Amino acid sequence: MTTKHDEADKTEQSPSLAPQQHSPEEMIIASRRERGAIVRERGDDPFANDAGALTTIAAVVAPFADARKPGAEGAAGKYDAAAVAAIVGAQPDAEVRVAGRVIAARSFGNLAFLRLRDRTGEIQIFCRKDVLGADFGRLAGSGGEIDVADHVVATGVPLVTKTGELSVDAKSLRMLTKAYRPLPEKWHGLQDVELRYRQRYVDLVANPDVADVFRARALIVRALRRYLDEDGFLEVETPTLVSLVGGATARPFNTHHNALDLDLFMRIAPELYLKRCLVGGLERVYEIGRCYRNEGISTRHNPEFTMLEFYRAYANYGDLMSMTEAMLRYVDAALAQSMPEAHARWSAARSFALDRPFARVTMSDAALHAVRALKVPELLAVADRGWRELVAFFQIDFGPKIKEWSKSASRAVDWGNFRKAYAKCENAGERLFSLYEYFAEPFLSSDYRTEAASLSEGGASKSIPVFVIDHPFEISPLARRKDDDPSLTDRFELFVEGRELCNAFSELNDPDDQAARFREQVEKKARGAEETMDYDEDYVRALEHGMPPAAGFGMGIDRLVMMLCHQPSIRDVILFPLLRPQAT
């Protein structure tokens, strides 16, 4: 028997029995769907695919560059109507056909104005009822079906409106794609940052500056390829599914190939395959490809990222430092040429200078300089005796002195985490790196700067990119030892405004030395270290066939785009970054 209580439960559980509640957004979507249905009822397709031959908006605007009136401070302002009319009149066929997304619309009785955007720019569509006839009635402001966010195609002749706006005087107007969802009325940057990353397709439409970053990214990659191609490098592709962990010290992602019943890893770097190419006689090779590291997410780390790696036979790490400076300036100049307005905006916001010679400092000198900069008398005395004495000094239990040192130090150091990290170090090289990492690296951008008086932009000082060179061999399992000090390697990392951008070194081509370092990595793994390499027997075999002396280079494309386009987070330069699943 059904009771009243049971009926109430059914009403709560069944959407068809409960009163329907619609949000404002749902009501807008429903209204737009109705307008799409009107188009279908008329016999047209609200998702048409017959735009026909089109003129880009940039091509429409280009002939009228000299018809701009001077604006404020000499900038280009409104258009001269007579000059535009003269240019149009001189053309045998002035009619244009443009298509794009409607990003704004205004209606004034028998007149309407649409703002249209395509991949090359924006232009106003001037709509007159007496000219468009039935097409005018299709504008939403006039009771029709075309809304902001829809894609339309318009045909007409360029003219200048009374306000000096270059426009297309529409002779025909037709919907191509109906947008069921509206564009956001407000898009408050960081306030909606998570939504921006999840719905990048909306972010690109709502924020033109965001779209500029991804256009710049494509230009940057293109310029890198051009620079390397013109320098005799060959672009190659190497496996992304690998059976061994190698090429860098990082934790990999695991996967499995069903047909071969084979456990595999997503590559963390293409290095070992590219160096096999050197053995085979491909003396200059590069790859721009995806790499995967099972690490934390931060403003500078994403689990999948894009790397440029190249290898150059008969070169050393000194050659690559000079090459790196030239390559970065080349790419920046290419970006400035292709996107002058956006580049000027990004360049003005940079706190670093690319046009000055980059600093070169050894890791040991950087650590010693940073310890001296603390101005702690006890540490000053030890630093004056060299980095090995400093490394040995910190092997004593310095915990009781931390409070005293932190009070007198001129810089804020993370003493607690430094103490924990130092205690885990197994050798002098790892201890030197720990000293550098905690005392020097956080202050590179303040320690290495331009001279303020030599700059034209208000006498402001900017940081200089820094090559940190000569890393200990214990933290560089693939780098060649220095001839004059085998405890160090011919290696550099490039830091720009305190952020690591590149890693490079003279390559280790001694198969016995390489085999010994692989064995050391395996031993570390056995002791529980996660970020280690496997023993790659085939790579050692390749070295036994003779790899020419060479230098290799790796750079994160994402970080390069962040640097050149002044973006604070790696997620701002990756179209669809990895995010946690959205809560439902």
C-alpha positions as CSV (number, residue, x, y, z in Angstrom):
1,M,0.0,0.0,0.0
2,T,1.3,3.4,-0.9
3,T,1.2,6.1,1.8
4,K,1.4,9.9,1.6
5,H,5.0,9.6,3.0
6,D,5.9,7.2,0.1
7,E,4.5,9.7,-2.4
8,A,6.6,12.5,-0.9
9,D,9.7,10.3,-1.3
10,K,8.9,9.6,-4.9
11,T,8.5,13.3,-5.6
12,E,11.9,14.0,-4.1
13,Q,13.6,11.2,-6.0
14,S,12.1,11.7,-9.4
15,P,13.1,14.8,-11.4
16,S,10.0,14.3,-13.6
17,L,7.7,14.7,-10.5
18,A,9.6,17.5,-8.7
19,P,9.1,21.2,-9.7
20,Q,11.8,22.1,-12.3
21,Q,14.3,24.8,-11.2
22,H,16.4,26.4,-13.8
23,S,19.5,28.6,-13.3
24,P,19.9,31.8,-15.3
25,E,22.6,30.0,-17.3
26,E,20.3,27.1,-18.1
27,M,17.6,29.5,-19.2
28,I,20.0,31.3,-21.5
29,I,21.1,28.0,-23.0
30,A,17.5,27.0,-23.5
31,S,16.8,30.3,-25.3
32,R,19.7,29.9,-27.6
33,R,18.7,26.3,-28.4
34,E,15.3,27.6,-29.4
35,R,16.9,30.2,-31.7
36,G,18.9,27.3,-33.3
37,A,15.7,25.4,-33.8
38,I,14.2,28.4,-35.6
39,V,17.2,28.3,-38.1
40,R,16.5,24.6,-38.7
41,E,12.8,25.2,-39.2
42,R,13.6,27.8,-41.8
43,G,15.6,25.2,-43.7
44,D,19.0,26.4,-42.8
45,D,21.7,24.6,-40.7
46,P,22.8,26.3,-37.5
47,F,26.0,24.3,-37.8
48,A,26.8,25.0,-41.5
49,N,30.1,24.2,-43.2
50,D,29.9,26.2,-46.4
51,A,31.6,29.5,-45.5
52,G,33.1,29.7,-48.9
53,A,36.2,31.7,-50.0
54,L,37.1,34.2,-47.2
55,T,39.3,37.2,-46.7
56,T,41.0,37.4,-43.3
57,I,40.3,40.4,-41.2
58,A,44.0,41.3,-41.3
59,A,43.8,41.4,-45.1
60,V,40.7,43.6,-45.0
61,V,42.4,46.1,-42.7
62,A,45.9,46.1,-44.3
63,P,45.2,48.3,-47.4
64,F,44.0,51.1,-45.1
65,A,47.1,51.5,-42.8
66,D,47.9,54.9,-44.3
67,A,44.3,56.1,-43.7
68,R,44.7,56.2,-39.9
69,K,44.5,59.6,-38.3
70,P,47.2,60.4,-35.7
71,G,46.1,59.5,-32.2
72,A,47.4,60.4,-28.7
73,E,51.2,60.7,-28.5
74,G,51.6,59.9,-32.2
75,A,49.8,56.6,-32.0
76,A,47.4,55.6,-34.8
77,G,43.8,56.7,-34.1
78,K,40.6,56.7,-36.0
79,Y,40.3,56.3,-39.8
80,D,39.8,59.0,-42.3
81,A,36.5,58.3,-44.1
82,A,37.5,60.1,-47.3
83,A,40.9,58.4,-47.5
84,V,39.3,54.9,-47.0
85,A,36.6,55.7,-49.6
86,A,39.3,56.7,-52.1
87,I,41.2,53.4,-51.5
88,V,38.0,51.4,-51.9
89,G,37.0,53.3,-55.1
90,A,40.4,52.5,-56.6
91,Q,39.9,48.8,-56.2
92,P,38.2,46.9,-59.1
93,D,36.5,44.6,-56.7
94,A,36.3,46.0,-53.2
95,E,33.8,43.5,-51.8
96,V,35.2,41.3,-49.0
97,R,33.8,38.1,-47.3
98,V,34.8,37.6,-43.7
99,A,33.9,35.0,-41.1
100,G,34.5,34.8,-37.4
101,R,33.1,34.8,-33.9
102,V,30.7,37.6,-32.8
103,I,32.3,39.0,-29.6
104,A,30.1,42.1,-29.1
105,A,26.9,43.4,-30.5
106,R,24.9,46.7,-30.3
107,S,21.6,47.5,-31.9
108,F,20.0,51.0,-32.5
109,G,16.7,50.6,-34.3
110,N,17.5,50.2,-37.9
111,L,21.2,50.0,-37.3
112,A,23.3,47.3,-35.6
113,F,27.0,46.8,-35.0
114,L,28.8,43.5,-34.6
115,R,32.4,43.0,-33.5
116,L,33.8,40.1,-35.4
117,R,37.1,38.2,-34.5
118,D,39.0,35.7,-36.6
119,R,42.5,34.3,-36.1
120,T,44.1,37.5,-37.5
121,G,42.2,40.3,-35.8
122,E,38.9,42.0,-35.2
123,I,36.7,44.3,-37.3
124,Q,33.3,45.9,-37.0
125,I,30.4,44.7,-39.1
126,F,28.0,47.6,-39.9
127,C,24.5,46.3,-40.3
128,R,21.7,48.4,-41.9
129,K,18.1,47.2,-42.1
130,D,17.5,48.9,-45.5
131,V,20.5,47.0,-46.9
132,L,20.3,43.6,-45.3
133,G,16.5,43.2,-45.4
134,A,15.6,39.8,-44.0
135,D,19.2,39.2,-42.9
136,F,18.9,42.1,-40.5
137,G,16.0,40.4,-38.8
138,R,18.3,37.5,-37.9
139,L,20.2,39.6,-35.4
140,A,19.2,38.7,-31.8
141,G,18.8,42.4,-30.9
142,S,16.1,42.7,-33.6
143,G,14.3,39.6,-32.5
144,G,16.3,37.1,-34.6
145,E,18.7,34.3,-33.9
146,I,22.3,35.6,-34.1
147,D,23.8,36.1,-30.6
148,V,27.2,37.1,-29.2
149,A,29.6,34.0,-29.4
150,D,28.0,32.7,-32.6
151,H,30.1,32.3,-35.8
152,V,28.8,34.3,-38.8
153,V,29.9,35.1,-42.3
154,A,29.4,38.6,-43.8
155,T,29.9,40.1,-47.2
156,G,30.3,43.8,-47.9
157,V,32.6,46.7,-48.7
158,P,34.9,48.5,-46.2
159,L,33.8,51.9,-45.0
160,V,34.3,54.2,-42.0
161,T,31.4,55.0,-39.6
162,K,30.7,58.4,-38.1
163,T,32.9,57.5,-35.1
164,G,35.9,56.8,-37.3
165,E,35.7,53.0,-37.0
166,L,36.8,50.9,-40.0
167,S,33.9,48.5,-40.7
168,V,32.5,46.2,-43.3
169,D,29.2,47.6,-44.7
170,A,27.4,44.3,-44.7
171,K,25.4,43.3,-47.8
172,S,24.7,39.8,-46.5
173,L,24.9,38.2,-43.1
174,R,24.5,34.5,-42.2
175,M,25.0,32.3,-39.2
176,L,27.6,29.5,-39.5
177,T,27.6,28.1,-36.0
178,K,25.2,28.6,-33.1
179,A,26.8,28.9,-29.7
180,Y,24.5,27.4,-27.1
181,R,26.5,28.8,-24.2
182,P,27.2,32.5,-23.9
183,L,30.6,34.1,-23.4
184,P,31.3,35.1,-19.7
185,E,30.3,38.6,-19.0
186,K,33.2,39.0,-16.5
187,W,36.5,37.0,-16.4
188,H,38.5,38.1,-13.4
189,G,41.9,36.6,-14.1
190,L,43.3,34.9,-11.0
191,Q,39.9,34.8,-9.3
192,D,38.8,32.3,-11.9
193,V,42.2,30.8,-12.5
194,E,41.1,27.2,-12.0
195,L,38.1,27.6,-14.3
196,R,40.4,29.3,-16.9
197,Y,42.6,26.2,-17.0
198,R,39.7,23.7,-17.1
199,Q,37.8,25.7,-19.8
200,R,40.7,26.9,-21.9
201,Y,38.5,27.2,-24.9
202,V,36.6,29.9,-23.1
203,D,39.7,31.5,-21.7
204,L,41.2,31.9,-25.2
205,V,38.0,33.7,-26.4
206,A,37.5,35.8,-23.3
207,N,41.1,36.9,-22.9
208,P,43.0,37.8,-26.1
209,D,46.2,38.2,-24.1
210,V,46.0,34.5,-23.3
211,A,45.7,33.6,-27.0
212,D,48.7,35.8,-27.7
213,V,50.8,33.6,-25.4
214,F,49.9,30.4,-27.3
215,R,50.6,32.1,-30.6
216,A,53.9,33.2,-29.2
217,R,54.6,29.6,-28.1
218,A,54.2,28.4,-31.7
219,L,56.5,31.1,-33.0
220,I,59.1,30.4,-30.4
221,V,59.2,26.7,-31.3
222,R,59.4,27.6,-35.0
223,A,62.3,30.0,-34.4
224,L,64.2,27.3,-32.4
225,R,63.8,24.8,-35.2
226,R,64.9,27.4,-37.8
227,Y,68.0,28.3,-35.7
228,L,69.0,24.7,-35.4
229,D,68.2,23.7,-38.9
230,E,70.3,26.6,-40.3
231,D,73.2,25.5,-38.1
232,G,73.2,22.0,-39.7
233,F,71.2,20.1,-37.1
234,L,68.9,17.2,-38.1
235,E,65.6,16.8,-36.3
236,V,64.9,13.3,-35.2
237,E,62.3,11.4,-33.2
238,T,63.1,8.9,-30.5
239,P,60.9,6.5,-28.4
240,T,58.6,7.8,-25.7
241,L,57.9,4.3,-24.4
242,V,61.1,2.8,-23.0
243,S,62.0,-0.3,-21.0
244,L,64.7,1.4,-18.9
245,V,64.8,4.7,-16.9
246,G,67.6,6.9,-18.3
247,G,68.6,10.3,-19.5
248,A,67.9,12.1,-16.3
249,T,67.4,11.5,-12.6
250,A,63.7,11.6,-12.1
251,R,60.8,9.3,-11.1
252,P,59.0,7.9,-14.2
253,F,55.5,7.0,-15.0
254,N,54.9,3.2,-15.4
255,T,52.7,1.6,-18.1
256,H,52.3,-1.8,-19.7
257,H,52.1,-3.1,-23.3
258,N,49.5,-5.8,-23.4
259,A,50.5,-7.5,-26.7
260,L,54.2,-8.0,-25.6
261,D,53.3,-8.4,-21.9
262,L,56.0,-5.8,-21.3
263,D,56.3,-3.3,-18.4
264,L,57.4,0.1,-19.8
265,F,58.1,3.6,-18.7
266,M,57.1,7.0,-20.2
267,R,60.4,8.6,-21.1
268,I,61.8,11.2,-18.8
269,A,64.3,12.4,-21.4
270,P,65.4,11.5,-25.0
271,E,69.1,11.8,-24.2
272,L,70.5,8.3,-24.5
273,Y,68.8,7.7,-27.8
274,L,70.0,11.0,-29.3
275,K,73.6,10.1,-28.3
276,R,73.2,6.8,-30.0
277,C,72.6,8.9,-33.1
278,L,76.0,10.5,-32.6
279,V,77.6,7.1,-32.5
280,G,75.9,6.3,-35.8
281,G,77.4,9.4,-37.5
282,L,74.5,11.9,-37.2
283,E,76.8,14.5,-35.8
284,R,74.2,17.2,-35.0
285,V,70.8,16.1,-33.9
286,Y,67.9,17.6,-32.0
287,E,64.4,16.6,-30.8
288,I,61.5,18.7,-29.6
289,G,59.1,16.4,-27.9
290,R,57.1,15.4,-24.8
291,C,58.6,14.0,-21.7
292,Y,57.0,12.7,-18.5
293,R,58.1,12.9,-14.9
294,N,56.1,11.6,-12.0
295,E,56.8,14.5,-9.8
296,G,55.0,17.2,-7.9
297,I,53.1,20.0,-9.6
298,S,54.2,23.6,-9.0
299,T,54.4,26.9,-10.9
300,R,57.4,25.4,-12.7
301,H,56.6,21.7,-12.9
302,N,53.9,19.8,-14.9
303,P,54.0,16.0,-15.1
304,E,54.1,16.2,-18.9
305,F,56.2,18.9,-20.6
306,T,58.0,19.7,-23.8
307,M,61.7,19.5,-24.1
308,L,64.3,20.6,-26.6
309,E,67.4,18.4,-26.5
310,F,70.2,18.7,-29.0
311,Y,73.7,17.1,-29.3
312,R,76.6,18.4,-31.2
313,A,79.7,16.4,-32.0
314,Y,83.2,17.9,-31.6
315,A,81.9,20.6,-29.2
316,N,82.2,21.2,-25.5
317,Y,80.1,22.8,-22.9
318,G,81.9,26.1,-23.4
319,D,80.8,26.1,-27.0
320,L,77.2,25.5,-26.0
321,M,77.2,28.4,-23.5
322,S,78.0,30.8,-26.4
323,M,75.5,29.0,-28.6
324,T,72.8,29.3,-25.9
325,E,73.2,33.0,-25.6
326,A,73.0,33.5,-29.4
327,M,70.0,31.1,-29.7
328,L,67.9,32.8,-27.0
329,R,68.5,36.3,-28.5
330,Y,67.7,34.9,-31.9
331,V,64.3,33.5,-30.7
332,D,63.5,36.7,-28.8
333,A,64.2,38.8,-31.9
334,A,62.0,36.5,-34.0
335,L,59.2,36.9,-31.5
336,A,59.6,40.7,-31.5
337,Q,59.4,40.8,-35.3
338,S,56.3,38.6,-35.5
339,M,54.4,40.0,-32.5
340,P,55.7,43.5,-32.0
341,E,52.9,44.8,-29.7
342,A,52.7,41.8,-27.5
343,H,56.5,41.5,-27.3
344,A,56.9,45.1,-26.3
345,R,54.4,44.5,-23.5
346,W,56.2,41.4,-22.3
347,S,59.7,42.9,-22.7
348,A,58.7,45.9,-20.6
349,A,57.6,43.7,-17.8
350,R,60.8,41.6,-17.6
351,S,63.0,42.0,-14.7
352,F,66.0,40.5,-16.5
353,A,68.2,41.6,-19.4
354,L,68.9,39.3,-22.4
355,D,71.0,41.8,-24.3
356,R,74.0,41.7,-21.8
357,P,76.7,39.0,-21.6
358,F,75.4,36.2,-19.4
359,A,77.3,35.6,-16.1
360,R,79.4,32.4,-15.7
361,V,80.1,31.2,-12.2
362,T,81.2,27.8,-10.9
363,M,78.9,26.0,-8.4
364,S,81.6,26.1,-5.8
365,D,82.2,29.9,-6.3
366,A,78.5,30.5,-6.1
367,A,78.2,28.6,-2.9
368,L,81.2,30.4,-1.4
369,H,80.0,33.8,-2.5
370,A,76.6,33.1,-1.0
371,V,78.0,31.9,2.3
372,R,80.2,35.0,2.5
373,A,77.1,37.2,1.8
374,L,75.5,35.9,5.0
375,K,78.2,37.8,6.9
376,V,78.3,35.3,9.7
377,P,81.8,35.6,11.1
378,E,82.3,31.9,11.9
379,L,81.2,30.9,8.3
380,L,83.2,33.6,6.7
381,A,86.4,32.2,8.2
382,V,85.6,28.7,6.9
383,A,84.6,29.9,3.4
384,D,87.9,31.7,3.0
385,R,89.6,28.2,3.1
386,G,87.6,26.9,0.1
387,W,84.6,24.8,-0.7
388,R,86.0,21.5,0.5
389,E,86.7,23.0,3.9
390,L,83.2,24.4,3.9
391,V,81.7,21.0,3.0
392,A,83.7,19.3,5.8
393,F,82.7,22.0,8.3
394,F,78.9,21.4,7.9
395,Q,79.4,17.6,8.5
396,I,79.6,18.4,12.2
397,D,76.2,18.8,14.0
398,F,75.5,22.5,13.4
399,G,71.9,22.3,14.6
400,P,72.6,24.1,17.9
401,K,74.2,27.0,16.0
402,I,71.3,27.6,13.6
403,K,69.4,29.9,15.9
404,E,72.5,32.1,16.4
405,W,73.4,32.1,12.7
406,S,69.9,33.0,11.6
407,K,69.8,36.0,13.9
408,S,73.1,37.4,12.6
409,A,72.8,36.4,8.9
410,S,72.1,39.2,6.4
411,R,69.9,36.8,4.3
412,A,67.0,34.6,5.2
413,V,68.1,30.9,4.6
414,D,65.9,27.9,5.1
415,W,68.2,26.5,7.8
416,G,65.8,23.7,8.9
417,N,65.4,22.1,5.5
418,F,69.1,22.6,4.7
419,R,70.0,20.7,7.8
420,K,67.7,17.8,6.8
421,A,68.9,17.7,3.2
422,Y,72.6,17.9,4.2
423,A,72.2,15.0,6.5
424,K,71.0,12.8,3.6
425,C,74.1,13.6,1.5
426,E,76.4,10.7,0.9
427,N,79.5,12.4,-0.5
428,A,81.3,15.7,-1.0
429,G,79.7,16.4,-4.4
430,E,76.2,16.1,-3.0
431,R,77.1,18.3,0.0
432,L,78.4,21.0,-2.3
433,F,75.2,20.9,-4.3
434,S,73.2,21.2,-1.1
435,L,75.1,24.2,0.0
436,Y,74.6,25.8,-3.4
437,E,70.9,24.9,-3.5
438,Y,70.0,26.5,-0.2
439,F,72.5,29.4,0.0
440,A,73.2,30.5,-3.6
441,E,70.4,29.5,-6.0
442,P,67.6,31.5,-4.3
443,F,69.7,34.7,-4.6
444,L,71.1,34.4,-8.1
445,S,68.8,37.1,-9.4
446,S,70.0,39.6,-6.7
447,D,73.7,38.6,-6.9
448,Y,74.1,39.0,-10.6
449,R,72.7,42.2,-12.1
450,T,73.3,44.9,-14.7
451,E,74.8,48.2,-13.7
452,A,71.9,50.6,-13.1
453,A,73.8,53.5,-14.6
454,S,74.3,51.7,-17.9
455,L,70.6,51.2,-18.6
456,S,68.4,53.6,-20.5
457,E,65.1,52.6,-18.9
458,G,65.2,54.9,-16.0
459,G,68.4,53.7,-14.6
460,A,66.8,50.5,-13.3
461,S,69.0,47.4,-12.6
462,K,68.0,44.1,-14.0
463,S,69.1,40.5,-13.3
464,I,71.5,38.8,-15.7
465,P,71.1,35.2,-16.8
466,V,73.6,33.1,-15.0
467,F,75.4,29.9,-16.2
468,V,76.2,27.9,-13.1
469,I,79.0,25.6,-14.2
470,D,81.3,22.8,-13.1
471,H,78.9,20.6,-11.2
472,P,80.2,17.7,-9.0
473,F,80.3,14.4,-10.9
474,E,78.2,12.6,-8.2
475,I,75.1,14.6,-9.3
476,S,76.0,14.5,-13.0
477,P,75.9,10.8,-14.0
478,L,76.1,11.5,-17.8
479,A,78.5,14.4,-17.8
480,R,82.2,14.3,-18.7
481,R,84.7,14.8,-15.8
482,K,86.9,17.9,-16.0
483,D,90.4,17.2,-17.1
484,D,92.0,19.4,-14.4
485,D,89.6,18.2,-11.5
486,P,87.9,14.8,-12.0
487,S,85.7,15.5,-9.0
488,L,83.8,18.0,-11.1
489,T,82.2,17.9,-14.6
490,D,82.0,20.1,-17.7
491,R,78.3,21.0,-17.0
492,F,76.2,24.1,-16.8
493,E,72.7,25.0,-15.8
494,L,71.3,28.4,-17.0
495,F,69.2,30.4,-14.6
496,V,67.1,33.4,-15.7
497,E,65.6,35.5,-12.9
498,G,66.3,32.7,-10.5
499,R,64.6,30.0,-12.6
500,E,66.4,27.1,-14.2
501,L,66.0,27.1,-17.9
502,C,68.7,24.9,-19.5
503,N,71.0,22.0,-18.5
504,A,74.0,21.1,-20.7
505,F,77.3,19.4,-20.5
506,S,80.3,17.9,-22.3
507,E,79.2,14.3,-22.9
508,L,80.8,11.4,-21.2
509,N,81.9,9.0,-23.9
510,D,84.2,6.7,-21.9
511,P,82.2,3.4,-21.8
512,D,84.0,2.2,-18.6
513,D,83.4,5.4,-16.7
514,Q,79.7,5.4,-17.9
515,A,79.3,1.8,-16.8
516,A,80.7,2.6,-13.3
517,R,78.3,5.5,-13.0
518,F,75.3,3.4,-14.0
519,R,76.3,0.9,-11.4
520,E,76.4,3.6,-8.8
521,Q,72.9,4.7,-9.8
522,V,71.7,1.1,-9.4
523,E,73.2,0.9,-6.0
524,K,71.4,4.1,-5.0
525,K,68.1,2.6,-6.2
526,A,68.8,-0.5,-4.1
527,R,69.1,1.8,-1.1
528,G,65.7,3.2,-1.7
529,A,66.4,6.3,-3.9
530,E,63.6,6.8,-6.4
531,E,65.1,9.4,-8.7
532,T,67.8,7.2,-10.2
533,M,68.7,5.7,-13.6
534,D,68.8,2.0,-14.6
535,Y,71.9,0.3,-16.0
536,D,71.6,0.6,-19.8
537,E,73.7,-2.2,-21.2
538,D,72.9,-1.3,-24.8
539,Y,74.0,2.3,-24.3
540,V,77.3,1.2,-22.9
541,R,77.7,-1.1,-25.9
542,A,77.0,1.9,-28.2
543,L,79.8,3.9,-26.4
544,E,82.1,1.0,-27.0
545,H,81.6,1.5,-30.7
546,G,83.0,5.0,-30.2
547,M,81.0,8.2,-29.7
548,P,82.8,11.4,-30.8
549,P,83.5,14.1,-28.3
550,A,80.3,16.0,-28.0
551,A,78.2,18.4,-26.0
552,G,74.5,18.0,-25.2
553,F,71.8,20.5,-24.2
554,G,68.3,20.3,-22.7
555,M,65.8,23.1,-22.3
556,G,62.1,23.1,-21.2
557,I,60.0,24.8,-23.9
558,D,57.3,25.6,-21.4
559,R,59.8,27.5,-19.2
560,L,61.2,29.3,-22.2
561,V,57.7,30.5,-23.1
562,M,57.1,31.5,-19.5
563,M,60.4,33.6,-19.5
564,L,59.9,35.3,-22.8
565,C,56.1,36.0,-22.4
566,H,56.4,37.0,-18.7
567,Q,54.0,34.3,-17.4
568,P,54.0,33.4,-13.7
569,S,53.0,29.7,-14.0
570,I,53.7,26.8,-16.3
571,R,50.0,26.3,-16.5
572,D,49.7,29.6,-18.2
573,V,51.8,28.3,-21.2
574,I,50.3,24.8,-21.5
575,L,47.0,24.8,-23.2
576,F,45.5,22.0,-21.2
577,P,47.5,21.4,-18.0
578,L,46.9,18.3,-15.8
579,L,44.4,19.1,-13.1
580,R,42.7,17.2,-10.3
581,P,39.3,15.8,-11.3
582,Q,36.6,18.4,-10.7
583,A,34.5,17.7,-7.7
584,T,30.9,16.8,-8.6
